Amino acid sequence: MNILIVKLSSLGDVLHNLPVVWDIRKQYPNAHIAWAVEEGYVHLLEPLKSTLQFRGIDQIIPVCLRRAKKDLFKGRFKSAIQDFIKMKQLLKSHHWDVIVETQGLIKSALIANIAKQGLSSTRVYGIGNQTQYSGYEPLAKFFYDQSIQVPFQFHAVDRSRAILASSLQLEWPHREMNPPQFYPADYLDQLQHESNPLGFTPQQYVMCFHATARIAKAWDEESWIAIGKYLVSLGLTPVFPWGNAAEKLVSEQLVNAVPGAKLPIAFSIKQAATLVAQARMTIGVDTGLTHYSAVLNLPTIELYVDSPLWKTEGYWSSKVKNLGDIGKPPTIEEAMRAIEQLI
C-alpha cells in the first residue's frame, strides 16, 4: 500500500501529527509512507526516515507554497513555476492508494488533489468539520473523496490519529491504551550528545519561550521575571529566546530584570531541538517550540494563558506539566510548584 500524508505546517501542527506514522506502521508494516510538508519543516520529519534498523517514513516531499508565494510577489515567475513543477513531479511519484489530509485547509487539500490527479482508484480523506479553536476552511471538503467527522472539542493529536484511522478503516486509537509515539527512542539520545549550538552547559539552563505569534497567549512579563529569579536561586540559568525584533526587545527587558539570565543569539528551529534536549527543562507558552520539548518527553511546563488546555496539552508524559487554561493564566506559585516537581 502506498500512503501519502499531507500536513504542511506549522511547527506544532507537524509535531502533533507525527503519531500517525507509528499508527500506519503498526497496521501496515510494509506500506510505503510519504509525507508532504512545507520545506521549512522537513527537518522535523528526518528523524523518522526509514533506515535498515527502523521503518518510519519512506519519502518526504518538500512543498514550496510559501517560497513560491514570495517569488510571485517579487516577480520571480520563472523560479516559482520551476519549483511548482518539481513539487508536482514528487507528489505524483507514486500511485497512491490512500491520501490522508489532516489539516483541513484549502492549500493542503489542493496538494492532496494534485497528488491524486489521474489516479481514479485513489481515495483522498480529510477532516469534515470545524473543531473548536482550530483553523478550518469548509471549501477544502470539495477536494476530498470522503470527509471524516470528528468531535467538536478534540485534542490535536487525537484528531489526526482519528482521521488516519478512519481513512484506513481502523478503530480510533484510545489514548490511554494506545498512547501516541512521536520520535524513535534513540533520537533524544542523539540530540543530547550533539555539540550545543550556543555553547551552553547541558542541564544547567532552562529554555523560557515567552514569545508567541498571538499576543493574547503571552504570559505577563512580571511573572517571567519572578520565575527567572527563582530559577537563578536554584542555580539554573534562564534563557529567553526570540525570533524577531519585537520579541528580542522583550527578551532584553527580561534579561535586564533577571541577573544571571541569558539573551541568546538567533538560532534555527533545527538547532532548537538540540537546545531543548540539553536543557534542564523547558518553560513556555502555547507555541511550537514548547510543544517540541513535550513531544520529546522532556521536563516541560506548558503555560496556557488564552488558549484551551485540552487542545494541545502534553497528556502523554508525567514530565509535562500543563498549567492554566483559556482565560485562566497560570500563577507564579503554580509555576514554581511545577518547577519543584520536575527538579
Beta strands, then each sheet from edge to edge (+ up, - down):
strand 1: 2-6
strand 2: 32-38
strand 3: 59-63
strand 4: 98-101
strand 5: 123-127
strand 6: 146-148
strand 7: 205-209
strand 8: 237-239
strand 9: 281-285
strand 10: 300-304
strand 11: 320-324
sheet 1: 3+ 2+ 1+ 4+ 5+ 6+
sheet 2: 8+ 7+ 9+ 10+ 11+
end
